[in-house]
């Protein structure tokens, strides 16, 4: 996740009006992950030349590891009925497993709000049926456009334009995105730089809601403040979420249950090692 708080420069977890470099989405040791506010909402038509510009290639993950990581965003009891999408860097996401619950999961590697392509962003997330047809659709189409060679800045402009036209919409009902995976790599506090961190949390859909609306006062320099609900504005008002971090006991349980996954991710790529855990 990448985050951008409506309370000013707070990103993932929040930020300034720049969604940050990562998601919200995805937070400090306890936090909430990536909130950066992306400034500007005007749509700029991509030029043919920029649409063909070289983009930073994404390295593929081993399929089994990617699927495990994606499903780790869900509580254990919900994983059996979830659909799973895997990323082919050359074409975008494909559904590798059809579920029965309406929940869909993947590992996000491209955050359109950043207007920058990187190969060191990884965060697992799952959406319920309302979010799968809206927010997750944007994530999947952003990955496809990146694979087609669309420039990162043009990608951001296209997404904003589609929201402005109503092609993309916020969910029509209340719902949530699960992000209780043991680790995530994206923009995080206190300096909103890309890092690998552990911050399991839930994101409730809150389009158009601000921190002022719920009297929230997240402070990325104070991890304790992130244990209270706050708003993460991810690129535009439509993609705003109310973030709720899990408590310490629940986080400890998640880390213990997912120890083998944490080790496998660290073994796969050093940047996915937590600073205090090594394989």
C-alpha positions in Angstrom: 0.0 0.0 0.0 0.9 3.5 -0.3 -0.5 6.2 1.8 -1.2 9.7 1.7 -2.9 11.3 4.6 -5.4 14.1 4.1 -3.9 15.8 7.1 -0.9 17.1 5.3 2.4 15.6 4.3 2.2 12.3 5.8 2.3 9.6 3.3 2.0 6.1 3.1 0.6 6.3 6.1 0.6 9.4 4.6 2.1 12.3 3.2 1.8 15.5 1.5 -0.2 15.5 -1.6 1.9 13.2 -3.3 1.1 9.7 -2.4 4.7 9.1 -1.8 7.0 6.8 -3.5 5.5 3.7 -2.6 1.4 3.0 -1.3 -0.1 3.7 2.3 -0.4 2.0 2.1 1.5 0.7 3.5 3.3 2.6 8.1 5.7 2.7 11.0 6.6 -0.1 13.2 3.0 -0.2 14.0 1.8 1.9 11.4 0.0 2.0 8.4 1.7 2.2 5.3 2.0 4.5 2.8 0.2 7.7 2.6 1.5 10.3 0.3 -0.5 13.0 -1.2 0.0 13.4 -4.9 -0.4 16.9 -6.0 -2.5 17.8 -8.9 -5.4 16.2 -10.5 -5.4 17.5 -14.0 -5.4 14.9 -16.8 -2.6 15.1 -19.3 -3.0 13.2 -22.5 0.1 11.0 -23.0 2.1 11.6 -26.1 3.0 8.8 -28.4 6.6 9.2 -27.7 6.2 9.1 -23.9 3.9 6.1 -24.1 6.8 4.2 -25.8 9.4 5.4 -23.4 11.5 2.7 -21.7 10.3 1.7 -18.3 12.0 0.1 -15.3 11.5 -3.6 -15.8 9.9 -5.7 -13.0 11.6 -8.9 -11.9 9.1 -11.7 -11.6 8.5 -13.5 -8.3 8.4 -17.3 -8.1 4.7 -18.2 -8.6 4.3 -20.2 -5.4 6.0 -17.5 -3.3 4.0 -14.7 -4.9 0.7 -16.6 -4.2 1.7 -17.3 -0.6 2.6 -13.6 -0.1 -0.6 -12.4 -1.7 -2.8 -14.6 0.5 -0.9 -13.6 3.6 -2.8 -10.3 3.4 -5.9 -12.2 4.6 -6.7 -13.7 8.0 -6.0 -17.4 7.8 -9.6 -18.5 7.8 -10.5 -16.4 4.7 -7.7 -17.7 2.4 -9.4 -20.8 1.1 -12.1 -18.9 -0.7 -10.1 -16.1 -2.2 -9.0 -15.6 -5.8 -5.3 -15.0 -6.5 -3.7 -13.0 -9.2 -0.1 -13.4 -10.2 2.0 -10.8 -12.1 3.6 -11.3 -15.5 5.8 -8.3 -15.9 5.4 -8.5 -19.6 1.6 -8.4 -19.7 0.1 -7.7 -16.3 -1.9 -9.7 -13.8 -3.6 -13.1 -14.6 -5.9 -15.0 -12.4 -4.1 -18.0 -11.1 -6.8 -19.3 -8.8 -10.5 -18.6 -8.9 -12.1 -18.2 -5.5 -15.6 -18.5 -4.2 -15.9 -15.6 -1.6 -15.6 -12.6 -3.8 -12.3 -11.6 -2.2 -9.3 -11.2 -4.6 -5.6 -10.9 -3.7 -2.4 -9.9 -5.3 1.1 -8.5 -4.6 1.1 -4.9 -5.8 4.3 -3.8 -7.5 3.2 -0.5 -9.2 1.6 2.4 -7.4 0.2 4.8 -10.0 0.2 7.7 -7.5 4.0 7.7 -7.3 4.4 8.6 -11.0 7.6 6.6 -10.8 8.4 3.0 -11.7 10.5 1.0 -9.3 11.4 -2.7 -8.9 11.7 -2.6 -5.1 8.0 -2.1 -4.1 6.1 -5.2 -2.8 2.9 -5.2 -0.8 0.2 -7.9 -0.5 -3.4 -6.8 -0.4 -6.8 -8.3 -0.8 -10.1 -6.6 -1.6 -13.7 -7.7 -1.0 -16.1 -7.9 -3.9 -16.9 -4.2 -3.8 -13.2 -3.2 -3.9 -12.2 -5.9 -6.4 -14.4 -4.3 -9.1 -13.2 -0.8 -8.4 -9.9 -0.2 -6.6 -8.3 -3.5 -7.5 -9.4 -3.0 -11.1 -7.3 0.2 -11.2 -4.3 -1.7 -9.7 -4.5 -4.4 -12.4 -5.0 -2.0 -15.2 -2.1 0.1 -14.0 0.1 -3.0 -14.1 -1.1 -3.7 -17.7 -0.3 -0.2 -18.9 3.1 -0.4 -17.3 3.8 -3.6 -19.2 2.6 -2.0 -22.4 5.3 0.7 -22.0 3.2 3.7 -20.7 5.3 6.3 -19.0 4.9 6.5 -15.2 3.8 10.1 -15.3 1.3 9.4 -18.2 0.0 6.4 -16.2 -0.8 8.7 -13.3 -2.5 11.2 -15.6 -4.6 8.5 -17.3 -5.8 7.1 -14.0 -6.8 10.6 -12.7 -8.6 11.3 -16.0 -10.5 8.1 -15.8 -11.6 8.9 -12.3 -12.7 12.4 -13.5 -14.7 10.9 -16.3 -16.3 8.3 -14.1 -14.6 5.3 -15.8 -13.1 4.5 -12.5 -15.2 4.9 -9.4 -15.0 4.3 -5.6 -17.0 1.3 -4.3 -20.7 1.9 -4.0 -20.9 0.4 -0.6 -18.9 0.1 2.6 -16.1 -2.5 2.6 -12.5 -3.1 3.2 -9.1 -4.2 1.9 -7.1 -6.6 4.0 -3.4 -5.9 4.5 -2.4 -8.1 7.4 0.6 -9.6 5.7 3.7 -9.9 8.0 5.8 -7.5 5.9 5.5 -4.9 3.2 8.0 -2.9 1.2 6.8 0.6 0.3 7.0 4.2 1.5 6.9 4.3 5.3 7.4 6.6 8.3 9.0 8.5 9.7 10.7 9.9 6.5 8.3 8.4 3.9 11.1 6.6 2.2 10.9 3.1 0.6 11.7 0.4 3.3 10.7 -3.1 4.3 8.5 -3.0 7.4 6.0 -5.0 9.4 2.7 -3.2 9.9 -0.4 -5.4 9.5 -3.5 -3.3 9.1 -7.0 -3.0 7.6 -8.2 -0.4 5.2 -11.9 0.6 5.2 -13.2 2.4 2.1 -13.7 6.1 2.9 -13.9 8.0 -0.4 -13.8 11.8 0.2 -13.3 11.5 4.0 -10.4 13.4 5.6 -8.6 13.2 8.9 -10.4 16.4 9.9 -13.7 14.7 9.4 -12.9 12.0 12.0 -10.8 14.2 14.2 -7.7 12.1 13.5 -4.2 13.4 14.1 -1.7 10.8 12.7 1.9 11.8 13.3 4.5 9.6 11.6 7.1 10.7 14.0 5.0 9.1 16.8 4.1 5.5 16.0 1.7 5.3 18.9 -0.6 7.9 17.2 -1.0 5.5 14.2 -2.7 2.9 16.4 -5.8 5.1 16.2 -7.9 5.2 13.0 -6.7 7.7 10.4 -7.3 8.5 6.8 -5.0 7.5 4.0 -5.6 9.5 0.8 -4.0 7.5 -2.0 -3.6 9.8 -4.9 -7.0 11.3 -5.0 -10.1 11.7 -2.8 -11.8 8.7 -4.4 -9.1 6.5 -3.1 -9.2 7.3 0.5 -9.2 4.7 3.3 -9.7 4.6 7.0 -6.7 2.8 8.3 -6.8 0.6 11.4 -3.5 -1.0 12.6 -3.7 -4.4 14.3 -2.7 -4.5 18.0 0.7 -5.7 19.3 -0.6 -9.1 20.4 -2.2 -9.7 17.0 0.9 -8.5 15.1 3.1 -10.9 17.2 0.8 -13.8 16.4 0.9 -12.9 12.6 4.7 -12.8 12.7 4.9 -16.1 14.5 2.5 -17.8 12.1 4.2 -16.4 9.0 7.8 -16.9 10.1 8.5 -19.3 7.2 7.1 -16.8 4.7 9.1 -14.0 6.1 12.2 -16.2 5.8 11.3 -17.2 2.2 10.9 -13.6 1.1 14.2 -12.6 2.7 15.9 -15.5 1.0 14.4 -14.6 -2.3 15.5 -11.0 -2.2 17.6 -9.2 0.4 15.5 -6.0 0.1 12.6 -8.0 1.5 14.5 -8.8 4.8 13.3 -7.0 7.9 16.1 -5.0 9.5 15.9 -7.1 12.6 15.3 -10.5 11.0 17.7 -12.3 8.6 17.6 -15.7 7.0 
